[in-house]
């Protein structure tokens, strides 16, 4: 898959959302995208097609039963709707459903954002390759090992809760959040502290979007990586928008992190000038003649020109030196 497809290259840059897993989490995801997009008028926001498919078979039950036919048949119907709608990328705000990611991606040429991979990438950048990650998730996510497999590919260690704690997490997800019952937030906060202080985890992934619906206090939040928040951020970026509060210089640093020297970026003429100022030897090539209504178009940016050796690229070196302090 080439980079242009991965970036969901379509002029509309609309976002398709396969939701309903559960409905409250889908609502929270939508609100977070709106709240996190750097927009100053209605037209600055992302066009979204949201399928609140609440009758989808339960993901944990599907995984544990070993029969995914009914679930994937329903997902295929959603994919067909989103294809007809012409969306550029698809977000699925449900961690457990990513057990079926490969089969879902095979159904379409539209880029499906991989929430698990994006979350692990962010943790790897922030905490380093020796990090130990606690997982708070459904039984289906735990049994499927989807986080463990991706984390291990990055050299990261995963810690699963003991059976009693896992039963408590499932009770919070299914019997409280999904059932809209009152939750004592200290219950989940105590679990996070147990991961961090008793089991020496570097951080804890809130690996169920129902957990993203819970407002934690700041002392606990700082130890957590919310997979939904990561999906929100990538959904905004892949839709050609900026995350609110993200400065353009930081955007460039993130774009060229991980030894990446060539990217396709959606830029205005002023931003092209900023790229040239930051990276004097960069080459910027226009990829299309059409300019969007916001004055932006797609360009290929290569930080290493043919006539300059790597040692001359101080801007690249600056990016690599600074990338550890920027959350990617």
N, C-alpha and C positions, 0 to 999 in steps of 0.2 A: 504494500500500500504506500503510495507516494505521499510526500508531506502535504501537497495541495489538497489531496482527498482527506487526510487526517485533520486538516484545518477546516474541513467542511466547506470547500470553496463553492459557494453559490452567491450570487449578488444579493439575494434577499437576506441571507444569513439568519433565517428564522429557526427557532428551536422547537423541536417536537418533544413532548414529555409523555411517557407512558407511566401514568400514575394510578392511584387507587390502592397502593400497597404501603400503608393504608391511606385513606382519604385525608386524614388530618395531617399526615406527613407531607402529602402532596400540596396541601394548602400552605403549609409552612415553607416548603421549597419555593413555591411561587412568590410568596411574600418576600422571602430572602433575596430572590433574584431581582425583584423590583427595588427593594431597599438598598441593594449592594451595587446596582448599576449607576455609573456616573452619568446622570441624565438631568437636564434642566428644563425639559418640556416633554410632553407625551411622545412626540416623534423621536426622541432620543432613546426610547426604551426598545427592548427586543420584542419582535413579533413572536408569539408563542402559540402553539397548538397543543392544548392539554387534554389528554384522554384520561379521565378519572374512572378507570376500569376497576371499580370496586369489587366486581363479581369474579375477578381472577381467582383461580384456585390458590389456597394457602401455600406459600413457597416452602415453609418448613415441612409441612405434611407431604408436599410433592417430593422433596429431597429424601425424606426418611422412607417414603414408600418405594422409591426407585422407579416410579412411573411418571415421566414428565410429559407424556403425550398431550393430555388435556390442557396443561398450562401453556405449552409451546404453540398449540393450535390457536389459542386465544391471543397470544402475543403476536402471532403471524397476522391475524386480522388487524391488530393495532398498527403493525408495521405497514401494511397495505394502505391504511387510511393516511398515515403520515407521509408515505411516498406520494400519494395523490395530492396531498396538501403542499408538497414541494419543500419540506423542511430541509435544512442543511446539516443539522446534527440532532441526535436523539439523546435525551437524558432519562435515566430510569432511577428515580429517588427511592431505591430499595436495595439495601446491601445484599440480602439473601438471594434476590433474583439474579445477581451477578454470577452465581454458580452456573447459570445457563448462558453466560455471556457469549462464548464462542458460537453456540448454536443460534443465538439471536443475531449476532453480527453476520453470520452466513446467510441470513434471510434477506439481506439488503446491502446495497452499495453505500447507503447513507452511514456516515460515521456514528457509531454508538459510543458515547463517552464511557470509559471504563473507570467507574468510581473507585474501585479497589486499588487499581494501579496508580491513579492520580494521588490517592491518599498516602500510599506507601512512598511514592516519590517525594512528597512533601516532607514526610517524617525523616526520610533518609537525608535530605538536604539540611533539615533543622537539627536533628539529633545525631547524625553521623551513622556510619555503618556498623557500629558496635551497639546500637540501641536495642533495648529490650522493650517490647510493646505488649501492653495488656489489651485484651479484646473483650469488649462488652457487646454481646450480640445474641441473636436467637440461637436455639439449638441447631437449626438448619445451617446457619452460617458457620457455627463451630464445627459441626460434623463434616461439612463440605471442605473445610481447610482452605477456603478461597483466600483468606488473608495470609495464612501461613505459607502457602505456595508462593504468593507474590513476594512476601517479606523475605523468604529464604533466598529468592532470586536476587535480592539486594543485599544479602548477607546479614539480614536482621533476624533477631530472635523474637518469637511470639510466646506469650504466656496466656494460657487459658485458665479461667477460674475453676476452683474445685466444684464438685457436684452440688453442694448445698448453695454456694454462691451463685452458680449458674441457674439453679431453680429459682432463686430470689430475683435474678435479672429477668427471667422469663415471666415471672409473676408481675413485675413492673411493666413489662412490654405488653403482655396480653390481657392481664386482669385489671390493669390500672389505666395505662395510657390509651390503649385501643378501646377499652370499655368506658373511657371518660370518667373514671372514678378519681377521687381525691388522692393525691400522692404526697407523702411526706418526703420532701426533696432531700432531707438528710439521709434517707435510706440509700439513695444512689451515690450521694457524696461520700458516705462511709465506705462504700465498695471501691470507689476511686482511690481513697486514701489507703485502703488495704493493698491495692495493686502497687501503689507508689512506695509506701513505707515498709510494708511487710514482705513484699515480693520483688522489690528493687526494680520496678519498671521505670523506664525513662518517660513514658507517657502512656495514656490510655486512649484507645480509639473508641469513640461512640459509634459503633458499627451497626447500628440499627436506627433508621430514620425516626422511629418513635421516640428514641432517646433524645433526638435533636429537638423535640417539642418541649423539653423540660428546661426551665431556666435555672441554671446552676449559679452559685455565688462565685465571685471572682477568684477566691482562694482555691477553689476546686477547678474552675474553668481553665486555669493556666496549665494544668496537667493534662488536659484533654485535647484531642484532635477530633473534631467533628467531621465525619466523612461527608455529611450533607453540605457543610460549609465549603469543603473542597470542591464538591460537585457544582455548587453554586458559582464559585469563582471560575472554574474551567468553562462552564456553560456560558458565562458572560464573555470571557476572552475569546472562545471559539465562535461566538456570534459577532465578533468584530467590535466589541465594546470594551470600555475600561471598567475595572472594578473601582468603586467609589474610594477616593483617598489614595489611589495608586498613581504616583507621579510618573511621568513619561520616562524619566531616567531609570526608575526602578523597573518599569515595564521592559526597557531595553536589557537591563541586567538579567531579568528573569527569562527573556526571550532567548538570550545567548548563553544561558547557564549550561552546565554539564558538557563543556567542550564543544558546544554547538557553534559553528561559524557561519552557517547559512540558514536563513529562514525566509519564509514568505509572510510579509506583514502588510496589514491594511493601514496606510498612512496618508496624512494630509501633506501638502507641499511644505508647510512649516515643520512638520515632524521629519520629513526627509532631510531638511536642512539641519535639524537637531541631530539626526543620525550621522551626517557628514561631519558635524562639529565634534561629536563624541568619538567617532571612528574615522579619522581623516583619510585612511587608505581604503575605506569600504567602497564597494561598487553597488549601485542601486539601479536595478533594471525594472522598468515598467512591465507588468504582466497583462494589462488590458488598457484599452483606450478610453473606456467608459469611467467617468467619475461619479460616485454616489452623490446623493442630494446633500450629504454632510461634508462634501468636499474631499472625500477620501477615495483612494483606489489601492489596488493590490500591487506590491512590489516584491521582487526578490532582492534580499540584502545579503551580500557576501562580505564578511569582515576582512578576508585575506585576498588582496589583489594579486594577480599573477606576477607582477614585477617587484613584490616586496617579500622578503623572507619573514618567517614567523617572528623573529626577534625584533623586527621593526614595528610590530603591532602592539604598541603600548596600550591601546584601547582594549584589545582582547585580553591582555594580561590584567588590566584593571578589572574587567568583568569577572575573570576567574578568581581574582583576589577578593572581590566583594560579594561573590555569590553566596558565601556562607552566611552572610548577615541578612540576606533577603530570603523570605519564605517563597519558595517556588511552587 
